[in-house]
Amino acid sequence: MNVFNAQNAPRATVLIPAYNEASVIKATLAKVCADMHPGEFEIIVIANACHDDTADVASAACPAATVLSTSTPGKTNALRLGLAQANSSIFVFLDADLLVDTDTLRALIAPLENGTAMASFGRMNIDLTGCSAFVKSFYAAWSQSPYMQNGKFGGLFAMTQKGLERALPLPDLIADDEYFSRHFSASEKTLVNNVSFTAHPPRSLPDLFKVRKRVRRGTQQLKQMNILPRQDGVQSSAPSALKSLVLNPTKWTALMTYVGLSLSVRAALAFEKPVSGFKWERDDSSRSFIQQKEF
């Protein structure tokens, strides 16, 4: 990270790693920058190993943003490059396919500015418009998990420089949001109730299967790397969420869908041959939906 003058520094640096996001990055930046005061936030977009014109679209959409490009794939590599250019002491991490306005950023960093927390996050809303019945059924169960009920540390979250330093050096990994989250106790991170964002999940079962494989692979990777376990008790309360679904007959279809897909993902990974190098299983169907919705 750069050495900066606190008096002239932006309130926060917003880091947006982007891999082939030309179809959505314009809308993302337009939303973020629409009500931003000059110099209030530093925006850094990192186009990593893109095969499209993500960098050019980002530069045109927000001339005030710093746009970096690298041929090296990997989200955490992109974050390292962005952090090296940052000129503030608060960092906002934003996925390139999420539409978040400036007021949301202000609310997100407020607890960090006043010193009541080292990390902050909000709630994730799920837009299931256009999704298959199977996908809707899966998310009906998944949304009942403590991971969702207690807010979503992922997609959009923020932390102070002191908090970030706990997680440095940032290794190459898949589950970057979970990696960061595990470095804070429940008392050190805060759910900002008036902060929320809308995620667009996969449209079909095959796309959902790819995404869940990535999630599971990321969790396994953290375990292999001996990354410390969660300190907020969320994982230990997962069985109670499953029990509540079992006791509610109207949720049995959702429960069976969730369990069935989870077991299928575990089985697929168990028989998967090791892959050398970078592997990122992404759903592109949601990007197409966002593009149609916004333009």
VEXKE-635655 format. One record per residue: residue in three letters; y, z, x of N, C-alpha, C, CB in turn. Coordinates in pm, whole numbers, plus 50000, padded with zeros to 5 digits. Glycine has a CB too. Layout:
<rs>
ALAYZXYZXYZXYZX
...
</rs>
This chain:
<rs>
MET498795000050083500005000050000501255000050087500015012249906
ASN502264993550038503524993050112504225006550113504434982350054
VAL505045008750216505955020250215507175016050136506335024750362
PHE507565024150038508665019949951509715030949940508135016349812
ASN510885026749897511995035949872511905040349727513375029149904
ALA511605052949704511385057949568512605055849479511035072549571
GLN513775055949538515005054649460515095040849394516225057149549
ASN514605030649463514705017049413513365011449365515255008049520
ALA512355019749364511015015049328510885012949177509955024949375
PRO510035003649135509765002148992509025014348939508924989348966
ARG509055016148808508375027648748506885027248776508625028148597
ALA506315015248778504885013848804504584999548845504055017648679
THR503474997948913502964984748947501824981448852502484984049095
VAL501904969848788500854965348696500004955148768501454959348564
LEU498744958448790497814949848862496934942348761496944958048960
ILE496944928948771496184920748677495264911348757497124912548584
PRO494034915548786493094906348850492674895648751491854914048904
ALA492554883348797492294872248704491314862348765493604865148665
TYR490204860548700489204850848744489064840048637487824857848772
ASN489554828148664489514816948568490084821048432488054811948552
GLU491304826148434491944830948311493124822248268492414845248331
ALA493114809548307494234800748272494434799648122494014786948330
SER493364801148044493464799547899494154811247831492094797747841
VAL494214823047898494764834947832495894841747908493664844747809
ILE496044838848037496994846448118498434844448072496874842448263
LYS498754832848016500104830447966500444840247854500254816047916
ALA499514841947760499744851147648499824865547697498634849647543
THR498974869147792498974882747846500324886147910497864884447950
LEU500824877247994502084879748063503274879147967502284869748176
ALA503214870147870504304869447772504434882547695504074857947674
LYS503294888547662503304901147588503814912547675501894904347535
VAL503314913347796503694924147887505184923747920502874923348016
CYS505704911847942507074910547994508144908947887507144898948085
ALA507754907847760508704904447654509884914047645507984904047523
ASP509654926847663510714936847645510954944847773510364946347530
MET510594939147886510674946248013512074945248072509644940848112
HIS512634956448116513934956448181513794951248324514554970548180
PRO514794944648378514724939648515514384950848614516044932948555
GLY513344948648692512944958348793512204970448740514134962948864
GLU511974971248609511324983048551509874984148595511404982648399
PHE509164973148590507764972748633507574961548735506814970848512
GLU506684963948827506274953548921504964947648869506104959349067
ILE504924934548850503744927748799503104919948913504114918348681
ILE501834922748938501094915449041499834909548979500734924749161
VAL499754896348979498574889248930497794884549051498974877248837
ILE496494887249053495664883049166494604873449115495014895249236
ALA494794860549144493824850349105492734849949210494514836249090
ASN491524854149171490454855149269489344845049244489894869149268
ALA489164836249343488104826049342488154817349216486734832549353
CYS489354814449169489504806649046489204791749071490924808248988
HIS488604785548970488364771248974489304763948878486894768148939
ASP490254771248823491234765248732492634768148786491064770848587
ASP493654765948703495034767748750495634781048704495904756348700
THR494834791548709495304804848671496594808648743494234815248700
ALA496634806648873497814810748952499054803148909497554808349102
ASP498944790148889500104782148848500594786048709499744767148851
VAL499664788448617500024792448482500724805948485498784793048391
ALA500204815248565500804828548574502214827948632499934837748660
SER502414819848735503734818648797504754812948699503654809848922
ALA504314803148620505224797048523505514806448406504634784048471
ALA504514814248367504664823148252505574834948282503314828148207
CYS505534839748407506354851448443506854849648586505544864848430
PRO507984842648604508524840148738508794852848818509794832148727
ALA509024864048749509294876548819508044882848879509964886348726
ALA506884878248837505624883948885505304878849025504484880648788
THR504624887249100504044883049227502644877749197504014894849332
VAL502374865449235501064859449208500364856849341501214846149126
LEU499234863249359498444861749481497204853449450498054875649540
SER496704846449548495474838649531494534841449648495784823549522
THR493254842049618492244843849720491004835849683491894858849738
SER490334830649784489094823349760487894832549757488904812749867
THR488114845249788487024854949789486824860649649487314866349890
PRO485614859349593485394864549457485284879749456484144858449398
GLY485414885449337485244899849320486494906649270484824906049450
LYS486354914149163487504920849103488074931549195487114927048971
THR487194939149261487704949749348488384943949471486584959149390
ASN487934932449518488654925849627490054921949581487874913249676
ALA490164917049458491474913549403492364925949394491324907049264
LEU491794937049350492574949349339493054954249475491744960249271
ARG492214953049576492634957049711493834948849757491474955549810
LEU493794935749731494904927149770496184931049695494564912449745
GLY496044933749566497194937549487497784950749529496834938149343
LEU496924960449556497394973649599498134972949732496214983349610
ALA497694963849818498354962349949499794957449934497564952550037
GLN500114951149820501464945949797502304955149707501384932249734
ALA501704965749655502374974149556503544981849616501384983949494
ASN504594983749535505804990649579506175002049485506964980849588
SER505205009149435505475020649348504425031349373505475016449198
SER504575042549305503625053549321502785055849197504365066249357
ILE502905046849099502055047248980501485033248961502865051848852
PHE500195032748926499495019948919498835018248783498455018749032
VAL499115007048720498505003548593497504992348618499584999248487
PHE496294994148568495244984048583495034977448447493914990448637
LEU495214964248443495164957048315494274944748329496584952948270
ASP493284943548241492454931648238493264919748189491214933848148
ALA492984908148244493804896348217493684891048075493454885648313
ASP492674895348002492484890247865492934900047758491014886747844
LEU493714910147797494184920147700495684918347676493884934447750
LEU496074918847550497474917247512498094930947489497604908447384
VAL498974934847580499594948047579501094946447597499004957247691
ASP501884953147513503334951547524503944962047617503974952347385
THR505244960447643505924969047738505984983547691507324964047763
ASP506174985847563506214999547512504895006847537506534999647363
THR503794999447530502495005347558502405009847703501364995447525
LEU502915001647794502935005447936503785017947957503464993948022
ARG504925018547891505805030247905505125042947858507095028047828
ALA504435042047745503735053747692502575057747782503225050947549
LEU501895047847839500735050547924501125058248050500055037547963
ILE502255054748111502615061148237503435073848220503395051448322
ALA503885076848097504725088648076504065101648125505035089947929
PRO502775104248097502165116748145502065117248298500775118348085
LEU502045105748362501965105348508503345107848568501405091848556
GLU504365102948501505735105148549506165119648536506705096348473
ASN505715126348429506125140348412505165150248475506265143348265
GLY504135145148542503245153648619502195161148540504035163348692
THR501955157548413500955164548333499545159048353501315163948188
ALA499415147748422498085141948446498135133248571497605133748323
MET496965130448627496855121548741496365107748700495915127448845
ALA495775106948581495305094148530495465094148378493815091548570
SER495675082448321495875081548177495185069048122497375081348143
PHE494835069647995494155058547930494395059447780492635058447962
GLY493965049347707494195049047563492915046347485495225038647529
ARG493085041147366491935038047281491765022947272492115044247139
MET490505018847260490215004747247489825001547104489095000647343
ASN490534991947044490164986646914489354973846936491424983846827
ILE488404971446850487524959846867487744950146752486034964246873
ASP488134938046786488334927446687487044919246677489554918346725
LEU486294921246570485004914646554485104901646474484044923946486
THR486324896846452486504884346380485764872946450488004881046368
GLY484944865846375484234854546431482954858046504485114847446523
CYS482614870846512481384874946580480184873546487481494889446629
SER479014871646547477784870646469477434884046407476634865446555
ALA476544883846309476124896246243475454905646343475154893146127
PHE474714900146438474044908446538475074915646625473114899746627
VAL476094908446669477134914546751477864925446674478134903846799
LYS478184922946549478864932846467478004945346451479214927046330
SER476694943246432475794954546416475714962846544474394949646377
PHE475664956246658475624963446786476864972146804475504953446903
TYR478044966446777479274973946799479504984846694480444964446799
ALA478864983546581478934994246481478305006946536478244989946350
ALA477255005346616476605016846680477345020946806475125013546712
TRP477685011246888478335014147017479655021346999478555001247095
SER480385018046894481685024346871481585039046836482405017146761
GLN480365043846804480175057946771479895066546894479045059446672
SER479765060147009479445067747130480645076047175479005058347243
PRO480395087147244481495095247297482415087247388480955107347373
TYR481845077347455482615068947546483765062147472481715058547612
MET483525058747344484565052447264485365062647184483955042247170
GLN484695072647129485365082447045486395090647123484345091746982
ASN486165092247253487075100047337488045091247415486285108647433
GLY488265079047368489145069847438488365060947532490205077447515
LYS489015050647584488345040747670489045039847804488305026847601
PHE488415045547906488945044548042488435031348100488525056948131
GLY489095020748063488685007548107489514997048037487185005248081
GLY489744985748103490564975348045492034977848069490304974247898
LEU492484989748033493874994148055493865008948087494764991247930
PHE494295012448207494425026448246495415027348362493035032548286
ALA495835039448394496835041248499496525053848579498255042048438
MET497045054248699496875066248782497995067348884495505066048855
THR498185079448933499205081849034498665077849171499635096749033
GLN499565077249267499145073949402498185084649456500365072649495
LYS498475097249427497595107949472496205106449412498175121649435
GLY496135102749285494845100649223494125088649280495005099049074
LEU494865077849304494265065849360493655068449497495305054849370
GLU494345076549577493865079049713492485085349716494855087949786
ARG492105091949607490755097749600489675086949605490605106149473
ALA490025075449546489025064849530489055054749645489255057649399
LEU489975056349738490085047049849489235051449968491535045449892
PRO488715042050047488835027550030487995022549913488415020350160
LEU488515012949842487865007649723486724998349764488875000249632
PRO485485001749730484354993449772484154981449680483075001749776
ASP483314972349721482934961249634481924966349532482334949349717
LEU482284965349406481394969749301481744962949169481464985049285
ILE480904964849070481084958348941481884967248846479724954948879
ALA481474979848834482064988948735483264996148792481014999048686
ASP484344988848814485514994948877486145005748790486554984248909
ASP486195003548658486805013548570486015026548571486905008248427
GLU484695025548566483865037648571483965044448707482405034248540
TYR484055036548811484225041948946485485050448955484265030549049
PHE486595045048905487855052648907487735065148820489025043948860
SER487185063648700487115074848606486355086648665486445070348477
ARG485325083848742484495094548797485195102848903483235088748854
HIS486365098648944487095106249044488055116548984487865096849132
PHE488015118048852488905127548786488125136648692490005120248709
SER488505149148689487935158348591488635156148457488095173148637
ALA488075162048352488655160348219490085165448214487815167548115
SER490395175848290491745181648286492755173448366491715195848340
GLU492285164348448493175156448532493535142948472492555154348667
LYS492805138748370493125126148304493375128748157491985115648323
THR494235120648099494645123247962494535110847875496055128647959
LEU494085112947753494085102547651495455102347585492935104747546
VAL496155091047594497465089647531497235083647393498425080647617
ASN497385091947292496975088047157497745076247100497115099547066
ASN498985074447143499755063147090499625050647177501225066947078
VAL498635050547265498325038647346496995032847299498275042247498
SER497005020247266495775013547227495864998847265495505015147076
PHE494724992647274494674978247299493494972547222494544975147452
THR493544959747198492494953147122491654944347213493104944947008
ALA490344946747210489404938647288488674929047196488404947647364
HIS488354917547249487614907447173486234906047236488384893747172
PRO485214911247169483864911147226483234897247220482994921247154
PRO482064895647279481364882747272481134878447128480034883647346
ARG481094865347108480894860046973479424859646932481474846246963
SER478514858247029477104855946997476194865247076476734841447024
LEU474924865747035473934874147103473764870247250472594873247032
PRO473604857447286473454854147428474634858747513473284839147443
ASP475854857347460477024861847535477064877047548478314856847468
LEU476694883847441476634898447444475574903147544476324904047303
PHE474454896347548473374899947640473874899047785472144890747619
LYS474624888747818475164887347953476094898947987475914874047967
VAL476954902447893477914913147917477204926547935478914913947803
ARG476224929247851475504941947862474684942647991474574943947741
LYS474194931448037473504931248166474474935048278472884917448194
ARG475684929748271476674933048373477004947848370477934924748353
VAL477164953448249477474967648237476354976148297477704971348089
ARG475134972748261473974980348312473844978848463472684975548243
ARG474084966748513473994964448656475074972648729474154949348688
GLY476234973748669477304981548730476954996248738478584979748652
THR476325001548631475915015648631474855018248737475385019748492
GLN473895009048749472865010448851473455010148991471814999448835
GLN474445001649010475085000449140475775013449180476084989049140
LEU476465019749085477115032549115476095043149156477905037448993
LYS474955043049089473895052649124473365049949264472745051949022
GLN473155037149297472655033649429473645037049539472335018949434
MET474925036649505475965039749602476245054749610477245032449566
ASN475515062649531475685077249527477115081249490475325083249662
ILE477705073349399479025076949349478885089249260479685065149270
LEU479755099049279479645111549207479535109349056480835120349239
PRO478775117848986478625116348841479905119648768477505125248789
ARG479955115548642481135118448560481385133448553480965112548418
GLN482665137048549483035151148547483575155748411484065153848653
ASP483535146548311484155150048183483155152948072485045138948139
GLY481845152548103480835156048004480525145447902481245168047934
VAL481095133447914480885123147813479445118647808481785111347839
GLN478835116147923477475111147925476505121147862477055108048068
SER476695134047889475775144047837475835145447686476065157247900
SER476915140747625477015141847481476535129247409478435144647442
ALA476045119247484475555106947423474395109247326475115097447531
PRO473415117947358472335120247263472805124847126471385130347319
SER473875132547120474355137146990474865125546907475465147547009
ALA475415115346973475885103546900474705095846842476705094346992
LEU473615094446919472415087746868471805095546753471385085946982
LYS471835108846764471295117146657472075115146527471325131946698
SER473395113946537474205112046417473885098846351475685112846451
LEU473535088746430473155075846374471795076646306473125065146483
VAL470875084046367469545085746309469625092746174468635093746404
LEU470525102346162470645110146040471435102845930471305123246070
ASN471955091245961472725083545864472005070445833474155080745917
PRO471275069645721470485057545689471325044745686469815059445555
THR472585045645653473415033645647473665027845786474745036745580
LYS473365035745890473585031246027472285027246098474275042246107
TRP471165027446028469895024846094469795010646149468755027345997
THR470325001046076470284987246126471084986146255470834977446020
ALA472264992246255473084992146376472374999246490474444998746349
LEU471725010346460471015017946563469885009746623470465030946505
MET469095003046538467984994946587468494983246671467134989746469
THR469604977546630470194966546707470614971546845471394960546632
TYR471284982946846471774988546972470604991947065472615001146945
VAL469614998947013468475002947095467694990747142467545012547017
GLY467484981247051466724969247086467394961347198466544960446965
LEU468684959347188469384951847291469404959547423470804948747247
SER469594972647415469634980847537468304980247611469994995347503
LEU467204981047537465884980247599465624966347657464784983847498
SER466084956147588465904942347638466664940247768466374932147533
VAL467854945847775468654944647897467964951748013470054950347875
ARG467464963747988466774971248093465554963548142466354985148042
ALA464794957648048463604950048085463974937748167462814945947959
ALA465034930848126465464918748198465864922148342466624912048126
LEU466564933048359466994937048493465814941648578468044948048484
ALA464824947848514463664952648588462864941148650462764960748496
PHE462864929748583462104918248632462984907848700461354911848517
GLU464254910948715465174901448776465014901248927466614904848739
LYS465004889348983464904888149128466254891749191464464873849168
PRO466214898249306467474901749373468304889349402467184909349504
VAL469604890649381470524879649404471474883549518471324876049275
SER471544874949619472444877749731473854873049696471954870949861
GLY474824880249745476214876349721476734881349588476334861349726
PHE477874876049550478594880749431477984874949304480074877049440
LYS477834883349202477344878749073478164885248963475824881949055
TRP478764877048877479614882148770479264874848642481124880348804
GLU478664882148548478264876148421479374878848319476904881848371
ARG480104868248285481244869848198481054862148067482514865148268
ASP481624867547963481624860847834482874852347821481534871047718
ASP482704839347804483844830447788484164827647641483594817447860
SER483234831347552483474828547410484664836247356482234831947328
SER484874848547406486014856447360487334850447408485884870947408
ARG487324844447529488534838047579488934826347491488334833347724
SER487954818547449488234807247362488824811947230486964799047337
PHE488304823347181488814828747054490254833347071487934840547006
ILE490554840247181491914845047205492874833347214491984853447334
GLN492464822747285493324811247301493644804947166492674800947394
GLN492644803547080492864797846947493764806846863491524795546875
LYS493584819846879494344829546800495804829746840493744843346816
GLU496084828646970497444830047020498224816847020497404835647158
PHE497514805847029498214793047040497884783646927497904786547172
</rs>
